[in-house]
Amino acid sequence: MAENRILSGMRPSGRLHLGNYFGALKNWVKLQDEYECMYMVADVHALTTLAGSDQVSTIANDTHEMVLDWLAAGLNPEKCVLFIQSQVPEHLILSSLLSMSTPLGWLLRVPTFKERVRQLGEDEEHLPYGLVGYPVLQTADVIVYKANKVPVGIDQVPHIEISREIVRRFNRLYGETFPEPQPLLTDSPMIYGTDGESKMSKSLNNHVELAASEEQTSSKVRTMVTDPQRLRLTDPGRPEVCNVYSLQKIFNNSQISNIHELCTTAGIGCVADKKNLSDGINSFFKEFRERRIKLEEKPEEIKEVLKAGAEKARKIATATIEEVYSKMGLA
């Protein structure tokens, strides 16, 4: 068992935004110095909702753009394994084998499955099997490396339980083989989008990209919704209901007391406040953007990083599949 090994991944979504960074990527960079980390581009998972759509053609480019952000943010291929899920077919093999012992009822009761059905607005009879079996593949992603920790926020802990159940059932049927995945709790702030109401998301177009230019960042921040009751410059603001203020705590925390006072006494207007925030964001990601520009000039190096990562991952995964075949009586 790999007691110090972590597996986590992201769907290939192209350039990442502030929510992606503070929700996962920043923590990934920290964890690579504390654990044996494996980070994957979950391109097969993306097909559960993208299959047959025009977006499939963008997966390769979206992968490249996302990995550029990973590396620019500080993920180091010498400290962690970076790879593409589909380049390690053992994920799919183990998923198929696990599906032989996973009750359908477990999968149909998963809250995230029900929510996805609601979002897609489709009849369950027409949903792809891959969407129903998503938790099985997700479990295979982790245990094919016998990783026993998965970094998640407190709200995602219930998602790990289905994987634990799948593992317990397999171990009971075929003998002790896999560790039960344990949630590695991470404390990440909720990053709301420019609308101030919803979680930052590309699909809602309320996001601010990490790799945006200074001008693009400023333009996005200018559209942010602030205190709806502050109609005039002379009206005092309410920082506790303002999303701009919540982001000021992250990007201009050394000034936060002064910002709070100026806002509540109408000593600063929302336009100036947003300008201060965009300056803070641009300063925070200045070095990130400089590193990313340099990486953009070396596309072949990005491919080599992912190829080498897949080779490392396959060495571990192949040994696991050999053991599983033996346990299940397969040739």
C-alpha positions as CSV (number, residue, x, y, z in Angstrom):
1,M,0.0,0.0,0.0
2,A,1.2,3.5,-0.8
3,E,0.5,5.2,2.4
4,N,1.8,8.6,1.3
5,R,0.4,8.7,-2.2
6,I,-2.2,11.1,-3.5
7,L,-4.3,11.0,-6.7
8,S,-6.2,14.0,-7.9
9,G,-7.3,15.3,-11.3
10,M,-9.2,17.9,-13.3
11,R,-11.2,17.7,-16.5
12,P,-9.5,19.4,-19.4
13,S,-11.2,22.7,-19.3
14,G,-8.6,24.9,-20.9
15,R,-7.3,28.0,-19.1
16,L,-8.0,27.9,-15.4
17,H,-9.6,30.7,-13.4
18,L,-9.3,32.0,-9.8
19,G,-11.8,29.5,-8.5
20,N,-9.7,26.6,-9.9
21,Y,-6.5,28.0,-8.4
22,F,-7.7,28.6,-4.9
23,G,-10.0,25.6,-4.9
24,A,-7.4,23.0,-5.9
25,L,-4.3,24.1,-7.8
26,K,-2.7,26.1,-5.0
27,N,-3.1,23.2,-2.7
28,W,-1.7,20.7,-5.2
29,V,1.5,22.8,-5.4
30,K,1.8,22.6,-1.6
31,L,1.1,18.9,-1.4
32,Q,3.8,17.9,-3.9
33,D,6.4,18.7,-1.2
34,E,4.6,16.6,1.4
35,Y,3.3,13.6,-0.4
36,E,3.9,11.4,-3.4
37,C,1.5,13.1,-5.8
38,M,-0.1,12.0,-9.0
39,Y,-2.1,14.6,-10.9
40,M,-4.1,13.6,-14.0
41,V,-6.0,15.3,-16.8
42,A,-9.3,13.5,-16.6
43,D,-10.1,13.4,-20.3
44,V,-12.1,10.2,-20.2
45,H,-14.3,11.7,-17.5
46,A,-14.9,14.6,-19.8
47,L,-16.5,12.3,-22.3
48,T,-19.4,11.5,-19.9
49,T,-20.9,14.8,-20.8
50,L,-19.1,15.9,-23.9
51,A,-19.4,12.7,-26.1
52,G,-20.9,13.5,-29.5
53,S,-20.6,17.3,-29.0
54,D,-18.4,19.8,-30.8
55,Q,-16.4,20.3,-27.6
56,V,-14.7,16.9,-28.0
57,S,-12.5,18.4,-30.7
58,T,-11.1,20.9,-28.1
59,I,-10.0,18.3,-25.5
60,A,-6.4,18.2,-26.8
61,N,-6.0,21.9,-26.8
62,D,-7.8,22.4,-23.5
63,T,-5.4,19.8,-22.0
64,H,-2.4,21.7,-23.2
65,E,-3.7,25.0,-21.9
66,M,-4.6,23.6,-18.5
67,V,-1.2,21.9,-18.1
68,L,0.5,25.2,-18.9
69,D,-1.4,26.6,-16.0
70,W,-0.3,23.7,-13.8
71,L,3.3,24.1,-14.5
72,A,3.3,27.9,-14.4
73,A,1.6,27.7,-10.9
74,G,4.5,25.6,-9.7
75,L,3.8,21.9,-10.2
76,N,7.1,20.3,-10.8
77,P,7.4,17.1,-12.8
78,E,10.4,16.1,-10.7
79,K,8.2,16.2,-7.6
80,C,4.9,14.9,-8.9
81,V,3.6,12.7,-11.7
82,L,1.6,14.6,-14.4
83,F,-0.3,12.5,-16.9
84,I,-3.4,12.2,-19.1
85,Q,-5.9,9.6,-17.9
86,S,-6.5,8.1,-21.4
87,Q,-2.8,7.4,-21.8
88,V,-3.0,4.9,-18.9
89,P,-5.5,2.3,-20.2
90,E,-5.3,0.4,-16.9
91,H,-7.7,3.0,-15.5
92,L,-10.4,1.7,-17.9
93,I,-9.4,-2.0,-17.3
94,L,-9.8,-1.7,-13.6
95,S,-13.0,0.3,-13.9
96,S,-14.5,-2.5,-16.0
97,L,-13.5,-5.1,-13.4
98,L,-14.8,-3.1,-10.5
99,S,-18.2,-2.7,-12.3
100,M,-18.6,-6.4,-12.1
101,S,-19.1,-6.2,-8.4
102,T,-20.6,-2.8,-7.9
103,P,-24.4,-2.8,-7.4
104,L,-26.3,-0.5,-9.8
105,G,-28.4,0.7,-6.9
106,W,-25.4,2.3,-5.3
107,L,-24.7,4.3,-8.4
108,L,-28.2,5.5,-9.0
109,R,-28.4,6.9,-5.4
110,V,-25.3,9.0,-5.7
111,P,-26.4,12.6,-5.2
112,T,-24.1,14.0,-7.9
113,F,-25.6,11.6,-10.4
114,K,-29.1,12.8,-9.7
115,E,-27.9,16.4,-9.9
116,R,-26.2,15.8,-13.2
117,V,-29.4,14.2,-14.6
118,R,-31.3,17.3,-13.5
119,Q,-28.7,19.6,-15.2
120,L,-28.7,17.7,-18.4
121,G,-32.5,17.6,-18.5
122,E,-32.6,14.2,-20.1
123,D,-34.6,11.0,-19.4
124,E,-32.5,8.5,-17.4
125,E,-33.2,5.9,-20.2
126,H,-31.1,7.9,-22.6
127,L,-28.2,8.7,-20.3
128,P,-24.8,7.1,-21.2
129,Y,-23.6,4.2,-19.1
130,G,-20.4,6.2,-18.5
131,L,-22.3,8.9,-16.6
132,V,-24.0,6.3,-14.4
133,G,-20.7,4.5,-13.8
134,Y,-18.7,7.7,-13.2
135,P,-18.0,6.8,-9.5
136,V,-16.6,3.4,-10.6
137,L,-14.1,5.0,-12.9
138,Q,-13.3,7.6,-10.3
139,T,-12.6,4.9,-7.8
140,A,-10.4,3.1,-10.3
141,D,-8.4,6.3,-10.9
142,V,-7.4,6.3,-7.3
143,I,-6.9,2.7,-6.4
144,V,-5.1,1.6,-9.6
145,Y,-2.1,3.4,-7.9
146,K,-3.2,2.2,-4.4
147,A,-3.3,5.8,-3.4
148,N,-5.1,6.1,-0.1
149,K,-5.6,9.9,0.1
150,V,-7.7,12.2,-2.1
151,P,-7.6,16.0,-1.5
152,V,-11.1,17.4,-1.2
153,G,-13.0,20.1,0.5
154,I,-15.3,19.3,3.4
155,D,-18.4,19.5,1.0
156,Q,-16.9,16.7,-1.1
157,V,-16.3,14.2,1.6
158,P,-19.5,12.3,0.8
159,H,-18.3,11.7,-2.7
160,I,-15.4,9.6,-1.3
161,E,-17.7,7.3,0.5
162,I,-19.0,5.5,-2.6
163,S,-15.3,4.7,-3.5
164,R,-14.8,3.3,0.0
165,E,-17.9,1.1,-0.5
166,I,-16.7,-0.2,-3.8
167,V,-13.3,-1.0,-2.4
168,R,-14.7,-2.7,0.7
169,R,-16.9,-4.9,-1.5
170,F,-14.0,-5.9,-3.8
171,N,-11.8,-6.7,-0.9
172,R,-14.5,-8.8,0.7
173,L,-15.1,-10.8,-2.5
174,Y,-11.5,-11.3,-3.7
175,G,-9.3,-10.7,-0.7
176,E,-7.5,-7.6,0.7
177,T,-6.2,-5.8,-2.3
178,F,-6.9,-2.0,-2.1
179,P,-6.7,0.6,0.6
180,E,-9.9,2.5,1.3
181,P,-9.5,6.0,0.0
182,Q,-9.3,8.6,2.7
183,P,-10.3,12.3,2.3
184,L,-7.4,14.7,2.8
185,L,-9.3,17.8,3.9
186,T,-8.2,21.0,2.3
187,D,-9.3,24.5,3.4
188,S,-10.1,26.6,0.3
189,P,-12.1,29.8,0.1
190,M,-15.3,29.9,-1.9
191,I,-14.6,32.1,-4.9
192,Y,-17.7,33.7,-6.3
193,G,-17.9,34.8,-9.9
194,T,-18.2,38.4,-11.2
195,D,-22.0,38.1,-10.7
196,G,-21.4,37.9,-7.0
197,E,-24.0,35.1,-6.7
198,S,-22.7,31.9,-8.2
199,K,-19.5,30.0,-7.8
200,M,-16.9,31.1,-10.4
201,S,-17.5,29.0,-13.5
202,K,-16.6,29.1,-17.2
203,S,-20.1,27.9,-18.1
204,L,-21.6,31.0,-16.4
205,N,-18.9,33.3,-18.0
206,N,-18.4,34.9,-14.6
207,H,-14.7,33.9,-14.3
208,V,-11.4,35.6,-14.3
209,E,-8.6,33.6,-15.9
210,L,-5.2,33.2,-14.3
211,A,-3.5,33.8,-17.6
212,A,-5.5,36.8,-18.6
213,S,-3.6,40.0,-19.5
214,E,-3.6,42.9,-17.0
215,E,-6.1,44.7,-19.3
216,Q,-8.4,41.7,-19.5
217,T,-8.3,41.2,-15.8
218,S,-9.1,44.8,-15.1
219,S,-12.0,44.7,-17.6
220,K,-13.5,41.6,-15.9
221,V,-13.1,43.1,-12.5
222,R,-14.9,46.2,-13.6
223,T,-18.0,44.1,-14.3
224,M,-18.2,42.7,-10.8
225,V,-21.4,43.2,-8.9
226,T,-20.9,45.1,-5.6
227,D,-23.3,46.1,-2.8
228,P,-26.6,46.5,-4.6
229,Q,-27.8,49.1,-2.1
230,R,-24.9,51.4,-2.7
231,L,-26.3,53.6,-5.5
232,R,-24.3,56.8,-5.1
233,L,-20.6,57.5,-4.3
234,T,-21.7,59.1,-1.0
235,D,-23.6,56.0,0.2
236,P,-21.6,54.0,2.7
237,G,-20.9,50.5,1.6
238,R,-21.5,47.1,3.2
239,P,-18.3,45.1,2.8
240,E,-19.9,41.9,4.3
241,V,-22.2,41.6,1.2
242,C,-19.7,42.7,-1.4
243,N,-17.8,40.1,-3.5
244,V,-15.1,42.6,-4.4
245,Y,-14.4,42.9,-0.7
246,S,-14.2,39.1,-0.2
247,L,-11.5,39.0,-2.9
248,Q,-9.7,42.0,-1.4
249,K,-9.1,39.8,1.6
250,I,-7.1,37.4,-0.6
251,F,-5.3,39.8,-2.9
252,N,-4.9,43.0,-0.8
253,N,-5.1,41.6,2.7
254,S,-2.4,43.9,4.0
255,Q,-4.7,46.8,3.2
256,I,-8.0,45.2,4.3
257,S,-8.6,47.3,7.5
258,N,-8.2,50.5,5.5
259,I,-10.3,49.2,2.6
260,H,-13.1,48.3,5.1
261,E,-13.0,51.8,6.7
262,L,-13.0,53.6,3.4
263,C,-15.9,51.5,2.1
264,T,-18.1,51.9,5.2
265,T,-17.5,55.6,5.4
266,A,-18.0,56.2,1.6
267,G,-14.3,57.2,1.5
268,I,-13.8,55.2,-1.7
269,G,-16.1,54.4,-4.6
270,C,-16.7,51.0,-6.2
271,V,-14.8,52.0,-9.3
272,A,-11.7,52.8,-7.4
273,D,-12.2,49.8,-5.2
274,K,-12.3,47.5,-8.2
275,K,-9.2,49.2,-9.6
276,N,-7.4,48.4,-6.4
277,L,-8.6,44.7,-6.6
278,S,-7.5,44.3,-10.3
279,D,-4.1,45.7,-9.4
280,G,-3.8,43.2,-6.6
281,I,-4.8,40.3,-8.8
282,N,-2.3,41.3,-11.5
283,S,0.5,41.7,-8.9
284,F,-0.4,38.2,-7.4
285,F,-0.2,36.5,-10.8
286,K,2.6,38.5,-12.4
287,E,5.3,35.8,-12.0
288,F,2.8,33.1,-12.9
289,R,2.0,34.8,-16.2
290,E,5.7,35.4,-17.0
291,R,6.5,31.7,-16.4
292,R,3.5,30.7,-18.5
293,I,4.6,32.9,-21.5
294,K,8.0,31.1,-21.4
295,L,6.3,27.7,-21.3
296,E,4.1,28.6,-24.3
297,E,7.3,28.7,-26.4
298,K,8.0,25.0,-25.6
299,P,5.0,23.0,-26.6
300,E,7.1,19.8,-27.2
301,E,8.4,20.0,-23.7
302,I,4.8,19.9,-22.4
303,K,4.1,16.8,-24.4
304,E,7.3,15.2,-23.1
305,V,6.3,16.0,-19.5
306,L,2.9,14.2,-20.0
307,K,4.4,11.3,-21.9
308,A,7.0,10.7,-19.1
309,G,4.3,11.0,-16.5
310,A,2.1,8.4,-18.3
311,E,5.1,6.0,-18.4
312,K,5.7,6.4,-14.7
313,A,2.0,6.0,-14.0
314,R,1.7,2.8,-16.1
315,K,4.5,1.1,-14.3
316,I,2.5,1.3,-11.1
317,A,-0.9,0.7,-12.7
318,T,0.3,-2.4,-14.6
319,A,1.5,-4.1,-11.4
320,T,-1.9,-3.4,-9.8
321,I,-3.8,-4.9,-12.7
322,E,-1.6,-8.0,-12.6
323,E,-2.5,-8.5,-9.0
324,V,-6.2,-7.9,-9.6
325,Y,-6.2,-10.4,-12.5
326,S,-4.7,-13.0,-10.2
327,K,-7.2,-12.3,-7.4
328,M,-10.1,-12.5,-9.8
329,G,-8.9,-15.7,-11.4
330,L,-8.2,-14.2,-14.8
331,A,-5.4,-15.3,-17.1
